[in-house]
């Protein structure tokens, strides 16, 4: 009888101990259980540039890799067309969607061409962001925006005017863009035209595409210098057209006579800054842009980023502001002979 009592008591104690362990180690609610499962889940993020192999996008990818490593549970896939073809980019989006990745972050070369593939990906449950360049609003959830179009357009014109002598600057200008269908660059150009009204002696003479080909940017700049003897400045508003334009001016022996400014990485433009062909490079921190994009993608996939959010916690970048559905990187940088050697991207 005594043995049976002891056995029963041991059984009660064992059940009590198991129940206590379950209380300690089990999530307190179904929502907590779901959150625990989500935290443990790997997040697959695809980062699609306009054109793979371009130093600008390569540096963005480096920042994205840093973020993925910090987060620990993000598997990053970086790939894109090496010729900048929007049709090939659309095919990549469709393939990734079929594979069931969690997030696709797109820098659209042609928003209209990519919109259908982006919408279909969303219909399959894939989260879709844009970064660097925006797409059609209904084709994505958020845009990771390096700066507003107005800020970029105004910064480019102000840099050129300052390089040409400030308020007294005069002469004809030309723009070498990436493609005529690049929506973000067309927005910048509209704001550049607006800002040029503040400098009445500067006239925009021509806008030429380079099709994201440095050789075409080089040739277009040579043609412009021949066609416009009064040309004083050339804007290269893509990371490919800027170095192509600068090289054309240098080889024509017109460094300092025809000034070139635009958007590209410090590493790509350093030599041209030091030889005087370029006085000012305008850009943002491309490492930080890729980094922020991955943090945004991870937050979207895990439910931390939702419509209506006003801030995003982004690792070493701290809290980033969200204006509507635009996640804002921050300030525009200007690189000159005085500071360009302090940057490596």
MOWOKA-V786390 format. One record per residue. N is the residue number from 1. RES is the residue in three letters. PSI is psi in whole degrees, -180 to 180 (none if undefined). Layout:
# MOWOKA-V786390
[[N/RES/PSI] [N/RES/PSI]]
This chain:
# MOWOKA-V786390
[[1/UNK/-45] [2/UNK/-41] [3/UNK/-40] [4/UNK/-37] [5/UNK/-45] [6/UNK/-41] [7/UNK/-45] [8/UNK/-38] [9/UNK/-42] [10/UNK/-39] [11/UNK/-42] [12/UNK/-44] [13/UNK/-41] [14/UNK/-44] [15/UNK/-40] [16/UNK/-42] [17/UNK/-43] [18/UNK/-42] [19/UNK/-39] [20/UNK/-43] [21/UNK/-41] [22/UNK/-38] [23/UNK/-39] [24/UNK/-45] [25/UNK/-17] [26/UNK/144] [27/UNK/148] [28/UNK/-18] [29/UNK/169] [30/UNK/-36] [31/UNK/-39] [32/UNK/-37] [33/UNK/-41] [34/UNK/-40] [35/UNK/-40] [36/UNK/-43] [37/UNK/-38] [38/UNK/-40] [39/UNK/-34] [40/UNK/-11] [41/UNK/139] [42/UNK/141] [43/UNK/119] [44/UNK/118] [45/UNK/126] [46/UNK/125] [47/UNK/114] [48/UNK/112] [49/UNK/168] [50/UNK/-42] [51/UNK/120] [52/UNK/143] [53/UNK/-10] [54/UNK/131] [55/UNK/-37] [56/UNK/-52] [57/UNK/-30] [58/UNK/-39] [59/UNK/-35] [60/UNK/-43] [61/UNK/-35] [62/UNK/-43] [63/UNK/-37] [64/UNK/-41] [65/UNK/-38] [66/UNK/-45] [67/UNK/-43] [68/UNK/-40] [69/UNK/-42] [70/UNK/-45] [71/UNK/-33] [72/UNK/-31] [73/UNK/18] [74/UNK/126] [75/UNK/112] [76/UNK/130] [77/UNK/117] [78/UNK/118] [79/UNK/158] [80/UNK/170] [81/UNK/136] [82/UNK/-10] [83/UNK/6] [84/UNK/12] [85/UNK/121] [86/UNK/-30] [87/UNK/-41] [88/UNK/-37] [89/UNK/-41] [90/UNK/-40] [91/UNK/-38] [92/UNK/-42] [93/UNK/-45] [94/UNK/-41] [95/UNK/-45] [96/UNK/-38] [97/UNK/-40] [98/UNK/-31] [99/UNK/-12] [100/UNK/34] [101/UNK/166] [102/UNK/-45] [103/UNK/139] [104/UNK/121] [105/UNK/118] [106/UNK/133] [107/UNK/98] [108/UNK/128] [109/UNK/-34] [110/UNK/99] [111/UNK/-37] [112/UNK/-39] [113/UNK/-38] [114/UNK/-16] [115/UNK/-43] [116/UNK/-46] [117/UNK/-38] [118/UNK/-41] [119/UNK/-43] [120/UNK/-38] [121/UNK/-43] [122/UNK/-39] [123/UNK/-27] [124/UNK/1] [125/UNK/3] [126/UNK/135] [127/UNK/138] [128/UNK/126] [129/UNK/160] [130/UNK/157] [131/UNK/154] [132/UNK/-50] [133/UNK/141] [134/UNK/159] [135/UNK/-166] [136/UNK/137] [137/UNK/-35] [138/UNK/-3] [139/UNK/-7] [140/UNK/170] [141/UNK/-43] [142/UNK/158] [143/UNK/122] [144/UNK/105] [145/UNK/121] [146/UNK/-33] [147/UNK/163] [148/UNK/156] [149/UNK/-37] [150/UNK/-44] [151/UNK/-43] [152/UNK/-48] [153/UNK/-44] [154/UNK/-40] [155/UNK/-39] [156/UNK/-48] [157/UNK/-42] [158/UNK/-38] [159/UNK/-45] [160/UNK/-46] [161/UNK/-43] [162/UNK/-42] [163/UNK/-28] [164/UNK/2] [165/UNK/13] [166/UNK/-139] [167/UNK/-24] [168/UNK/-2] [169/UNK/138] [170/UNK/161] [171/UNK/180] [172/UNK/147] [173/UNK/157] [174/UNK/155] [175/UNK/129] [176/UNK/111] [177/UNK/179] [178/UNK/-69] [179/UNK/158] [180/UNK/-10] [181/UNK/3] [182/UNK/103] [183/UNK/-41] [184/UNK/-40] [185/UNK/-33] [186/UNK/-36] [187/UNK/-44] [188/UNK/-42] [189/UNK/-40] [190/UNK/-41] [191/UNK/-29] [192/UNK/-44] [193/UNK/-42] [194/UNK/-44] [195/UNK/-30] [196/UNK/-20] [197/UNK/-18] [198/UNK/-10] [199/UNK/79] [200/UNK/-17] [201/UNK/-5] [202/UNK/130] [203/UNK/132] [204/UNK/114] [205/UNK/-30] [206/UNK/154] [207/UNK/124] [208/UNK/140] [209/UNK/157] [210/UNK/-5] [211/UNK/37] [212/UNK/37] [213/UNK/118] [214/UNK/-34] [215/UNK/-39] [216/UNK/-36] [217/UNK/-41] [218/UNK/-49] [219/UNK/-40] [220/UNK/-38] [221/UNK/-42] [222/UNK/-43] [223/UNK/-40] [224/UNK/-41] [225/UNK/-35] [226/UNK/-38] [227/UNK/-23] [228/UNK/89] [229/UNK/-25] [230/UNK/12] [231/UNK/125] [232/UNK/-22] [233/UNK/148] [234/UNK/129] [235/UNK/127] [236/UNK/101] [237/UNK/22] [238/UNK/161] [239/UNK/-11] [240/UNK/-43] [241/UNK/-31] [242/UNK/-55] [243/UNK/-32] [244/UNK/-43] [245/UNK/-42] [246/UNK/-40] [247/UNK/-37] [248/UNK/-43] [249/UNK/-42] [250/UNK/-48] [251/UNK/-23] [252/UNK/-2] [253/UNK/27] [254/UNK/20] [255/UNK/129] [256/UNK/-21] [257/UNK/-41] [258/UNK/112] [259/UNK/148] [260/UNK/132] [261/UNK/167] [262/UNK/-155] [263/UNK/115] [264/UNK/175] [265/UNK/153] [266/UNK/-39] [267/UNK/-36] [268/UNK/-28] [269/UNK/-2] [270/UNK/-48] [271/UNK/-40] [272/UNK/-31] [273/UNK/-44] [274/UNK/-25] [275/UNK/1] [276/UNK/-2] [277/UNK/-35] [278/UNK/134] [279/UNK/-31] [280/UNK/132] [281/UNK/132] [282/UNK/131] [283/UNK/-170] [284/UNK/175] [285/UNK/106] [286/UNK/-32] [287/UNK/-44] [288/UNK/-33] [289/UNK/-46] [290/UNK/-39] [291/UNK/-49] [292/UNK/-36] [293/UNK/-42] [294/UNK/-39] [295/UNK/-39] [296/UNK/-42] [297/UNK/-45] [298/UNK/-42] [299/UNK/-37] [300/UNK/-43] [301/UNK/-33] [302/UNK/4] [303/UNK/3] [304/UNK/-25] [305/UNK/118] [306/UNK/159] [307/UNK/138] [308/UNK/-9] [309/UNK/146] [310/UNK/-13] [311/UNK/160] [312/UNK/129] [313/UNK/120] [314/UNK/66] [315/UNK/-128] [316/UNK/-14] [317/UNK/-11] [318/UNK/-150] [319/UNK/124] [320/UNK/140] [321/UNK/149] [322/UNK/121] [323/UNK/105] [324/UNK/-114] [325/UNK/23] [326/UNK/119] [327/UNK/118] [328/UNK/125] [329/UNK/-52] [330/UNK/-140] [331/UNK/152] [332/UNK/141] [333/UNK/150] [334/UNK/127] [335/UNK/130] [336/UNK/-179] [337/UNK/-28] [338/UNK/-27] [339/UNK/-6] [340/UNK/-29] [341/UNK/-10] [342/UNK/2] [343/UNK/143] [344/UNK/82] [345/UNK/none]]
